[in-house]
Amino acid sequence: MTEPLLNDENPPSRADAVLDRVLSRAGTAVAEGGTKTTSYDGDQLEREERAALRRVSGLSTELEDVSEVEYRQLRLEKVVLVGQYAGNAQDAEISLRELAALAETAGSEVLDGVLQRRPHPDPATYIGSGKAKEVKDIVAAVGADTVVVNDDLAPSQRRALEDVVKVKVIDRTALILDIFAQHAKSKEGKAQVELAQLEYLLPRLRGWGESMSRQAGGQVGGAAAGMGSRGPGETKIELDRRRIRNRMAQLRREIKGMAPARAVRRQRRLGLPNVAIVGYTNAGKSSLLNRITGAGVLVENALFATLDPTVRRSQTPDGREFTVSDTVGFVRDLPHQLVAAFASTLEEVAHADLVLHVVDASHPDPEGQIRAVREVLADVPGASDVPEVLVLNKCDVAQHDVLLRLRARPEPTVEVSALTGEGIDDLLTLVAEQLPRPHTRVDVLLPYTRGDLVAEAHAKGEVISEQHGADGYELIALVNESLAARITDAADKHAATRG
């Protein structure tokens, strides 16, 4: 059966109320009021650049006084959403709201939404032939040009549904890949997105007409078909598949070739504890990074605004330095192609000393977001072993009963608001408690020419005592092993010159 969105037996007012609730996006991603930023977020020039490139609704070259003319319209893509569920209707509505936010982030205008209750998807058209015809009528009535399905469609299902509704049909994975393609900035990010898109496209190639004809075989001796051209050859679609596989292999080599540069950057940070920020998309990770470090990275009230990782330095209240890594946001049923393509980015989490799992406490289903993030991290080797702190963001607008429910979870939790700054001091105090402390003790005499080592001991370790004697610094500190080796070596050389 189709839920109240399309149920004519329900009163019109009730149906309208359900439709408004599903398409409102309240508490999910694209809420009213736009993006709110603070002085910690910097100039946000990239957000202005993105906004400047948006398509504009309502512009047209249609000539009203001329009939039967061809015209083009510069406008937003108009879409109808289709969702399906077998269990909880409320969870299905939340998921469809998220799909509406994804569609708007991709640059489209959501006109209507359909929720269907069904135990299993139809193997032919996903929603069944009868409901497909209903969707066709809705598409024609509202003037939509695209149908977005809130699930992964088999290639045959997409083709069959397109044949019925007579407009373009895309699934959730294609929509997310499109957003990633728009937002990728770095060379590595663009390569990762292209690889994921090609992996998605490969089994979905289709050909017709001339595309299905074969090229000449391998024994061609003349110019045209005839004798010597009767080998099996390659169809156009086979040729496309081969080219895609070759391009995928090239992209994998390029991404693998970028690994040494990442390792060098990580080596430069060696000695400083690393904190990785993870979380559901639009939970406020970039805002939190800006609040902690003043990084000024892009903040936007949209899904997947951040793709390229950002690393900045910060300090605990007791003066210890640490690095903070911002990562790409996650989402329910994140396409496996993206998880595989972004493995090099997600490895930052596995190398971290502490994970700050940012949760949107104002969301209707924060527990579902937590589960979705952990499902993705389970596919990253070593990420599940890193200590985790739940950061309940947006506590200034969250419901009190939701905060009480999240506080009862077994993980360490802290309530913050990246927008107002509430709870940030408590978060930094908790980070200082959770970060590993240096354990190698040094009790040495360093020459005054090696003040750099003393400063590094203050930044990366815990200085217990520092005295200025006649022959140099008398230092007692707890530091990591690599720094301890360098301090001891400098102390031994100083002792040898004095002896």
C-alpha positions as CSV (number, residue, x, y, z in Angstrom):
1,M,0.0,0.0,0.0
2,T,1.0,3.6,-0.4
3,E,1.3,5.7,2.7
4,P,-0.7,8.9,3.3
5,L,1.4,10.9,0.9
6,L,-0.7,9.4,-2.0
7,N,-3.7,8.0,-0.1
8,D,-6.8,9.6,-1.4
9,E,-8.9,8.1,1.4
10,N,-7.3,10.4,3.9
11,P,-8.5,13.9,4.4
12,P,-6.6,16.4,2.2
13,S,-5.5,18.4,5.2
14,R,-3.9,15.4,6.8
15,A,-2.2,14.4,3.6
16,D,-0.8,17.9,3.1
17,A,0.5,17.9,6.7
18,V,2.3,14.6,6.2
19,L,3.8,15.9,2.9
20,D,4.9,19.1,4.5
21,R,6.5,17.2,7.4
22,V,8.4,14.9,5.1
23,L,9.7,17.6,2.8
24,S,10.4,20.2,5.5
25,R,13.9,18.8,6.4
26,A,13.4,20.3,9.9
27,G,16.2,19.0,12.2
28,T,18.0,17.2,9.4
29,A,20.2,19.3,7.0
30,V,18.6,22.1,5.1
31,A,16.6,23.9,7.8
32,E,15.2,27.4,7.6
33,G,17.6,30.3,8.3
34,G,20.5,29.3,6.2
35,T,24.1,28.7,7.4
36,K,25.1,30.3,10.7
37,T,28.7,31.1,11.2
38,T,30.9,32.7,13.9
39,S,34.1,34.7,14.0
40,Y,35.9,31.3,14.5
41,D,34.9,30.3,11.0
42,G,36.9,32.9,9.1
43,D,35.9,34.6,5.9
44,Q,34.2,31.5,4.4
45,L,35.3,32.6,0.8
46,E,34.7,29.1,-0.5
47,R,31.1,29.1,0.6
48,E,30.6,32.4,-1.3
49,E,32.2,30.8,-4.4
50,R,29.9,27.8,-4.2
51,A,26.8,30.1,-3.9
52,A,27.9,32.2,-6.8
53,L,27.8,29.1,-9.1
54,R,24.3,27.9,-8.1
55,R,21.7,27.6,-10.8
56,V,18.8,30.1,-10.6
57,S,15.1,29.1,-10.6
58,G,12.6,30.9,-12.7
59,L,14.7,32.1,-15.6
60,S,13.3,31.2,-19.1
61,T,13.8,32.0,-22.7
62,E,10.2,31.0,-23.6
63,L,8.5,33.3,-26.0
64,E,4.9,33.7,-24.8
65,D,3.6,35.3,-28.0
66,V,4.9,32.6,-30.3
67,S,3.4,29.2,-30.4
68,E,5.2,25.9,-31.2
69,V,8.7,27.1,-30.7
70,E,11.6,25.3,-29.2
71,Y,13.0,26.9,-26.1
72,R,15.4,26.1,-23.3
73,Q,15.0,27.0,-19.6
74,L,17.9,27.7,-17.2
75,R,16.3,26.3,-14.1
76,L,16.7,23.9,-11.2
77,E,16.1,20.3,-11.9
78,K,12.7,19.4,-10.5
79,V,12.5,16.0,-8.8
80,V,10.0,13.7,-7.2
81,L,11.2,11.4,-4.4
82,V,10.3,7.8,-4.0
83,G,10.9,5.8,-0.8
84,Q,10.0,2.3,0.3
85,Y,9.9,0.7,3.8
86,A,8.8,-2.5,5.5
87,G,8.9,-1.4,9.1
88,N,8.7,1.9,11.0
89,A,6.9,4.7,9.1
90,Q,8.6,7.4,11.1
91,D,12.1,6.1,10.3
92,A,11.0,6.1,6.6
93,E,9.9,9.7,6.8
94,I,13.2,10.8,8.4
95,S,15.1,8.9,5.6
96,L,13.0,10.6,2.9
97,R,13.6,14.1,4.5
98,E,17.3,13.3,4.3
99,L,16.9,12.3,0.7
100,A,15.2,15.7,0.1
101,A,18.1,17.5,1.7
102,L,20.5,15.5,-0.5
103,A,18.6,16.4,-3.6
104,E,18.6,20.1,-2.7
105,T,22.3,20.0,-1.9
106,A,22.9,18.5,-5.4
107,G,21.1,21.5,-6.9
108,S,17.5,20.4,-7.5
109,E,14.0,21.5,-6.4
110,V,11.9,18.9,-4.6
111,L,8.3,19.0,-5.7
112,D,6.7,15.9,-4.2
113,G,7.5,12.7,-2.2
114,V,6.1,9.2,-2.2
115,L,6.4,6.6,0.5
116,Q,5.3,3.0,-0.2
117,R,5.0,0.2,2.4
118,R,6.0,-3.1,0.9
119,P,7.7,-6.2,2.3
120,H,10.1,-6.5,-0.5
121,P,11.1,-4.3,-3.5
122,D,9.6,-5.4,-6.8
123,P,12.4,-7.1,-8.8
124,A,11.2,-5.4,-12.0
125,T,10.4,-1.8,-11.2
126,Y,11.2,-1.6,-7.5
127,I,7.8,-0.2,-6.6
128,G,5.6,-2.4,-8.8
129,S,3.9,-1.6,-12.1
130,G,0.8,-0.1,-10.6
131,K,2.6,2.3,-8.3
132,A,5.0,3.2,-11.1
133,K,2.1,4.4,-13.2
134,E,0.9,6.5,-10.2
135,V,4.4,8.0,-9.9
136,K,4.2,8.7,-13.7
137,D,0.9,10.6,-13.1
138,I,2.5,12.6,-10.3
139,V,5.5,13.5,-12.4
140,A,3.3,14.7,-15.2
141,A,1.0,16.7,-12.8
142,V,3.9,18.6,-11.0
143,G,6.1,19.0,-14.1
144,A,9.1,17.0,-12.7
145,D,11.9,15.9,-14.9
146,T,13.7,13.4,-12.5
147,V,12.6,10.7,-10.1
148,V,15.0,10.0,-7.2
149,V,14.7,6.6,-5.5
150,N,15.8,6.3,-1.8
151,D,17.6,3.1,-2.4
152,D,20.1,1.3,-4.6
153,L,18.5,0.2,-7.9
154,A,19.6,-2.6,-10.0
155,P,20.4,-1.5,-13.6
156,S,17.4,-3.5,-14.8
157,Q,15.1,-1.8,-12.2
158,R,16.2,1.6,-13.2
159,R,15.7,1.0,-16.9
160,A,12.2,-0.5,-16.3
161,L,11.1,2.3,-14.0
162,E,12.4,4.9,-16.6
163,D,10.3,3.1,-19.3
164,V,7.2,3.6,-17.2
165,V,7.6,7.1,-15.7
166,K,9.1,8.5,-19.0
167,V,11.7,10.7,-17.1
168,K,15.2,10.2,-15.8
169,V,15.5,7.9,-12.8
170,I,18.5,8.0,-10.4
171,D,19.0,6.2,-7.1
172,R,20.4,7.3,-3.8
173,T,24.0,6.2,-4.7
174,A,24.1,8.3,-7.9
175,L,22.8,11.3,-6.0
176,I,25.5,11.1,-3.4
177,L,28.2,10.6,-6.0
178,D,26.9,13.7,-7.8
179,I,27.3,15.8,-4.6
180,F,30.8,14.5,-4.0
181,A,31.7,15.4,-7.6
182,Q,30.5,18.9,-7.1
183,H,32.4,19.4,-3.8
184,A,35.8,17.7,-4.4
185,K,38.6,20.3,-4.5
186,S,41.9,18.5,-4.1
187,K,43.6,16.4,-6.7
188,E,43.3,13.3,-4.5
189,G,39.6,14.1,-3.7
190,K,38.7,14.4,-7.4
191,A,40.5,11.1,-8.2
192,Q,38.7,9.3,-5.4
193,V,35.3,10.6,-6.6
194,E,36.0,9.7,-10.2
195,L,37.0,6.2,-9.2
196,A,33.8,5.7,-7.2
197,Q,31.7,7.1,-10.1
198,L,33.3,4.7,-12.6
199,E,32.8,1.7,-10.3
200,Y,29.1,2.7,-10.1
201,L,28.8,3.2,-13.9
202,L,30.6,0.1,-15.1
203,P,27.7,-2.4,-14.5
204,R,25.1,0.2,-15.6
205,L,26.3,0.8,-19.2
206,R,23.6,0.3,-21.7
207,G,23.7,0.4,-25.5
208,W,21.1,0.4,-28.3
209,G,21.1,0.8,-32.1
210,E,24.5,1.4,-33.5
211,S,26.1,1.0,-30.1
212,M,25.3,-2.7,-30.1
213,S,27.0,-3.4,-33.5
214,R,30.4,-5.0,-33.6
215,Q,33.6,-3.5,-34.8
216,A,35.6,-5.4,-37.3
217,G,37.5,-8.4,-36.1
218,G,41.2,-9.0,-35.8
219,Q,41.8,-10.3,-39.3
220,V,40.8,-7.2,-41.2
221,G,42.8,-6.8,-44.4
222,G,40.7,-4.4,-46.4
223,A,39.1,-1.0,-45.7
224,A,35.5,-2.1,-45.2
225,A,33.4,-5.0,-44.1
226,G,33.7,-8.2,-46.2
227,M,36.4,-10.9,-46.4
228,G,38.8,-10.6,-43.5
229,S,36.4,-8.8,-41.3
230,R,34.3,-11.6,-40.0
231,G,36.0,-12.0,-36.6
232,P,34.0,-11.5,-33.4
233,G,35.4,-8.0,-32.8
234,E,34.1,-5.8,-30.0
235,T,30.8,-4.1,-29.5
236,K,30.7,-0.5,-28.6
237,I,29.6,-1.3,-25.0
238,E,32.5,-3.7,-24.6
239,L,34.9,-1.0,-25.8
240,D,33.4,1.4,-23.2
241,R,33.8,-1.1,-20.5
242,R,37.4,-1.7,-21.4
243,R,38.2,2.0,-21.4
244,I,36.5,2.4,-18.0
245,R,38.5,-0.5,-16.5
246,N,41.7,1.0,-17.8
247,R,40.8,4.4,-16.4
248,M,40.0,2.8,-13.0
249,A,43.3,1.1,-12.9
250,Q,45.1,4.4,-13.7
251,L,43.2,6.2,-10.9
252,R,44.1,3.4,-8.4
253,R,47.7,3.8,-9.3
254,E,47.5,7.6,-8.9
255,I,45.8,7.4,-5.5
256,K,48.3,4.8,-4.4
257,G,51.1,7.1,-5.6
258,M,49.8,9.8,-3.3
259,A,50.3,7.6,-0.2
260,P,54.0,8.5,0.4
261,A,53.1,12.2,0.5
262,R,50.4,11.4,3.2
263,A,52.9,9.4,5.1
264,V,55.4,12.3,5.0
265,R,52.8,14.7,6.3
266,R,51.9,12.3,9.1
267,Q,55.6,11.8,9.9
268,R,56.0,15.6,10.3
269,R,53.2,15.5,12.9
270,L,54.8,12.5,14.7
271,G,55.2,13.2,18.4
272,L,52.0,15.2,18.7
273,P,48.8,13.3,19.7
274,N,46.2,13.3,16.9
275,V,42.5,13.8,17.4
276,A,40.2,12.8,14.5
277,I,36.7,14.3,14.2
278,V,34.1,12.0,12.6
279,G,30.4,12.0,12.4
280,Y,27.3,12.1,10.3
281,T,27.1,14.7,7.5
282,N,26.0,18.1,8.7
283,A,26.5,17.2,12.4
284,G,28.8,20.3,12.8
285,K,32.3,18.7,12.5
286,S,33.8,21.7,10.6
287,S,32.2,24.2,12.9
288,L,33.7,22.3,15.9
289,L,37.1,22.2,14.2
290,N,37.0,26.0,13.7
291,R,35.9,26.5,17.3
292,I,38.7,24.4,18.7
293,T,41.5,25.6,16.4
294,G,40.3,28.7,14.6
295,A,41.0,26.9,11.3
296,G,38.4,28.9,9.2
297,V,37.5,25.9,7.1
298,L,34.2,25.8,5.1
299,V,31.0,25.7,7.1
300,E,27.8,25.2,5.1
301,N,24.3,24.0,6.1
302,A,24.4,21.3,3.5
303,L,25.2,17.7,3.2
304,F,28.8,16.7,2.4
305,A,30.1,20.3,2.5
306,T,33.5,18.9,3.5
307,L,35.3,16.3,1.5
308,D,39.0,17.0,1.7
309,P,40.5,16.4,5.2
310,T,41.9,19.3,7.1
311,V,44.6,19.1,9.9
312,R,45.2,21.9,12.4
313,R,46.9,22.3,15.8
314,S,45.4,23.1,19.1
315,Q,46.3,23.0,22.8
316,T,44.8,21.3,25.9
317,P,44.1,23.5,29.0
318,D,47.4,22.1,30.5
319,G,49.4,23.4,27.5
320,R,50.0,20.1,25.6
321,E,49.8,20.5,21.8
322,F,47.8,18.1,19.6
323,T,46.6,18.0,16.0
324,V,42.9,17.8,15.0
325,S,41.8,16.1,11.7
326,D,38.5,16.9,10.1
327,T,37.1,14.0,7.9
328,V,34.4,13.5,5.4
329,G,30.9,13.1,6.8
330,F,29.0,9.8,6.7
331,V,25.4,9.0,5.9
332,R,23.1,6.0,6.1
333,D,23.8,3.4,3.5
334,L,26.9,5.2,2.3
335,P,27.8,3.8,-1.1
336,H,30.4,1.1,-0.8
337,Q,32.2,2.6,-3.8
338,L,32.8,5.7,-1.8
339,V,34.0,3.9,1.3
340,A,36.5,2.0,-0.9
341,A,37.6,5.1,-2.8
342,F,38.0,7.2,0.3
343,A,40.0,4.6,2.2
344,S,43.1,6.7,2.1
345,T,41.2,9.6,3.6
346,L,39.6,7.5,6.3
347,E,42.9,6.0,7.4
348,E,43.5,9.3,9.3
349,V,40.9,7.9,11.8
350,A,42.9,4.6,12.2
351,H,46.1,6.6,13.0
352,A,44.4,8.9,15.5
353,D,44.9,8.7,19.3
354,L,41.4,9.8,20.0
355,V,38.1,10.0,18.0
356,L,35.7,12.8,18.6
357,H,32.4,11.4,17.3
358,V,30.2,14.5,16.7
359,V,26.5,13.8,17.0
360,D,23.7,16.2,16.0
361,A,21.7,16.1,19.2
362,S,18.9,18.1,17.6
363,H,18.3,15.4,15.0
364,P,15.1,13.3,15.2
365,D,17.2,10.1,15.2
366,P,20.7,10.7,16.7
367,E,21.1,7.0,17.6
368,G,20.5,6.0,14.0
369,Q,23.3,8.5,12.9
370,I,25.7,7.0,15.5
371,R,25.0,3.5,14.1
372,A,25.5,4.6,10.5
373,V,28.9,6.2,11.4
374,R,30.1,3.1,13.2
375,E,29.1,0.8,10.3
376,V,31.4,2.8,8.0
377,L,34.2,2.9,10.5
378,A,33.9,-0.9,10.9
379,D,35.2,-1.2,7.4
380,V,38.3,0.9,8.1
381,P,41.1,-1.4,9.6
382,G,42.1,-0.3,13.1
383,A,39.5,2.5,13.4
384,S,37.3,0.6,15.9
385,D,40.2,0.2,18.3
386,V,40.7,4.0,18.8
387,P,39.2,5.5,22.0
388,E,36.0,7.4,21.3
389,V,34.2,10.4,22.8
390,L,30.7,11.3,21.9
391,V,30.4,15.0,21.3
392,L,26.7,16.0,21.5
393,N,26.6,19.1,19.3
394,K,23.8,21.6,18.9
395,C,22.9,21.2,22.5
396,D,21.5,24.7,22.5
397,V,18.6,23.6,20.3
398,A,18.3,19.9,21.3
399,Q,15.4,18.4,23.2
400,H,16.2,17.8,26.9
401,D,14.9,14.2,26.9
402,V,17.1,13.4,23.9
403,L,20.2,14.7,25.8
404,L,19.2,12.6,28.8
405,R,19.0,9.6,26.6
406,L,22.4,10.2,25.0
407,R,24.1,10.9,28.3
408,A,23.1,7.4,29.4
409,R,25.3,5.8,26.7
410,P,28.4,3.9,27.9
411,E,30.9,6.1,26.0
412,P,32.3,9.3,27.5
413,T,30.0,12.1,26.4
414,V,30.2,15.9,26.5
415,E,27.5,18.5,25.4
416,V,28.7,21.4,23.3
417,S,27.4,24.0,20.8
418,A,29.9,24.8,18.1
419,L,27.8,27.9,17.2
420,T,27.6,29.5,20.7
421,G,30.8,28.0,22.2
422,E,28.9,26.4,25.1
423,G,30.8,23.3,26.5
424,I,34.0,23.8,24.4
425,D,36.1,24.2,27.6
426,D,34.6,21.0,29.0
427,L,35.4,19.2,25.7
428,L,39.1,20.3,25.8
429,T,39.4,19.2,29.4
430,L,38.0,15.8,28.4
431,V,40.4,15.6,25.4
432,A,43.3,16.3,27.8
433,E,42.1,13.4,30.0
434,Q,41.6,10.9,27.1
435,L,44.8,11.7,25.1
436,P,47.7,9.4,25.8
437,R,50.4,10.9,28.1
438,P,54.1,10.6,27.4
439,H,55.7,8.0,29.7
440,T,59.5,8.2,29.1
441,R,61.2,10.1,31.9
442,V,64.3,12.2,31.2
443,D,66.5,13.8,33.9
444,V,69.3,15.6,32.0
445,L,71.5,18.7,31.7
446,L,71.1,20.4,28.3
447,P,73.3,23.2,26.9
448,Y,71.7,26.6,26.5
449,T,72.2,26.2,22.8
450,R,69.5,23.5,22.8
451,G,66.6,25.6,23.9
452,D,64.6,24.0,21.0
453,L,64.6,20.7,22.8
454,V,63.3,22.3,25.9
455,A,60.6,24.0,24.0
456,E,59.6,20.8,22.3
457,A,59.5,19.1,25.7
458,H,57.0,21.7,26.9
459,A,54.9,21.4,23.7
460,K,54.8,17.6,23.3
461,G,55.4,16.3,26.9
462,E,55.1,17.2,30.5
463,V,57.9,19.2,32.1
464,I,58.2,18.3,35.8
465,S,61.1,20.6,36.6
466,E,63.2,23.1,34.7
467,Q,66.2,24.9,36.4
468,H,68.7,27.3,34.8
469,G,72.2,26.3,36.2
470,A,75.6,27.5,35.4
471,D,76.2,24.8,32.7
472,G,72.7,24.7,31.1
473,Y,69.1,23.6,31.5
474,E,68.5,21.1,34.3
475,L,65.4,19.4,32.9
476,I,63.2,16.7,34.3
477,A,60.3,15.7,32.0
478,L,58.0,13.0,30.6
479,V,58.3,12.8,26.8
480,N,57.7,10.3,24.0
481,E,60.4,7.8,23.1
482,S,61.7,9.6,19.9
483,L,62.0,13.0,21.8
484,A,63.6,11.2,24.7
485,A,66.3,9.7,22.4
486,R,67.2,13.1,21.0
487,I,67.3,14.8,24.4
488,T,69.5,12.1,25.8
489,D,71.8,12.3,22.8
490,A,72.2,16.1,23.2
491,A,72.8,15.7,27.0
492,D,75.5,13.0,26.4
493,K,77.3,15.3,23.9
494,H,77.1,18.2,26.3
495,A,78.6,16.0,29.1
496,A,81.4,14.9,26.8
497,T,82.4,18.5,26.0
498,R,82.3,19.4,29.7
499,G,84.3,16.4,30.8
